[in-house]
Amino acid sequence: MSGPKVVRIVTPQERRIIKNRWISHLTKAIVKMEAFARENGLFDDDLKKGLTETLAHYESLPAGDYQKIESEIPEQISYINKEHKKLKKRVIAKRTSDWELFKNLKSTHNELIALLSAKNITFENFSQPSVISKEHLKSYQVQIDGLYYLLLKESSTSVNKLSIEQMEIQQRLSKGDSMLSVSAWKSHLPKTQSRLTKLEKTLEDMYVHDISQEKIQALIARCALLDENAENYAVQLDSLILDAADFSRNERALREVREKLSDALRLIKTLGKDFNFIPHWEAKLQSVDLQDILQTAEKAEEFYEQVSEDLIFQAKRKAIRTALEKSGYEINDSMETAWVENGRLVVKKAANSLYGVEFMSPKNLSRIQARVVADEQRSNERSPSLDKKQEEIWCDDFDAIRSFLTNDDLDIIIDKMQDPGAVKLKEVPLNSGYDTRKQIIKNKKQR
């Protein structure tokens, strides 16, 4: 059948690019999940085997299986991303629990120091853990217990007869009030407590999303230096809150743009060419200039799209022109240029042809619509049966073109087609010399 049809032509170059592009996307998903699992102690043998075998399977497929690759790898990536989200939920739950424990311990630590100092009890102080983890928190808890038992011992108070202050300490340990308190908690005003809660939430988010434990500790240390009796206490606290929020926001943004640039560079490398600017762009991954990384990432993405599309287009255009010429259709450089610029090409086999073939396509030739067209100035020479016959002739020509392309290792995939005669032929100017012949006949009659 060779009524109007929509086809996709795939070159060997495009097949390789398709495979490499999807393998790159799959690799990204696998690397991200593996790195996350390793960092959080969740990378076991089963996970390792599953990820390794999945990547190896698709890497082993020939580029000729590009349709299988195009359909299956997105599903694999979706599955891996879902599993990654499950791991993230587990880690977030664990880190949130660790943070709550740290918050409670830090609060109790502050209050024990305040009570011991108020009672003039000598004690050996210690710092909070620089890394928040189960092991460090366990050691921290043992140290805090030591301060608590020292308070009991020095106050000559039995475990079964706790003072009001000591009972409040226990309540705070279970309730988890402000870990940033640097003086008696009773003195905090609601407004200040709200600000501290906001800061604590920001710090918790930073910890849960693994953003610089050093920065978290530095912010907590700055808070400990604040004097709530100072006139500018609220201003200093607000400044601290803004610094924490800005740092967290900037770090997350940096992660995103670095990943964006890394993905684009990985794709560029699959093109198999040595681009001398790659090392310079790779160095940007270590930068802290958010805007610079973002601009570089956008340039890299655009470069990959342009180069890969041009490689595919040039190979496809050359192959199509060769196949058309072998099938007897006339095509020249100006016609081809017009096709590139306007996405439309009309070819015919002879200068005075009543019919031609129109190709419509996007500039990248991703899909091509091919249909027989007729000369709009010669409708009186046509009939429905003649139109249908011409479409049947084009059917044979299309088979020949397809054969030429196949011999050059190109695929033709028919996305849509209609029977000959099913649609009225489109009429276009074919420049078939009709006006010239009409004028010659007119001149002869006048003689």
Secondary structure, DSSP 8 states (H G I E B T S, - for coil): --SSEEEEEE-HHHHHHHHHHHHHHHHHHHHHHHHHHHHTT---HHHHHHHHHHHHHHHHS-GGGHHHHHHHHHHHHHHHHHHHHHHHHHHHHHHHHHHHHHHHHHHHHHHHHHHHHHTT---------SS-SHHHHHHHHHHHHHHHHHHHHHTT--TTS--HHHHHHHHHHHHT--TT--S-GGG--HHHHHHHHHHHHHHHHHHHTT--HHHHHHHHHHHHT--TTSTTHHHHHHHHHHHHHHHHHHHHHHHHHHHHHHHHHHHHHTT----TTHHHHHHGGG---HHHHHHHHHHHHHHHHHHHHHHHHHHHHHHHHHHHHHTT-B--HHHHHHHHHHSEEEEBSSTT-SEEEEEE--TT-SSEEEEEEEETT-GGG--HHHHHHHHHHHHHHHHHHHHHHHHTT-EEEEEEE--TTSS--EEE----SHHHHHHHHHHHHH-
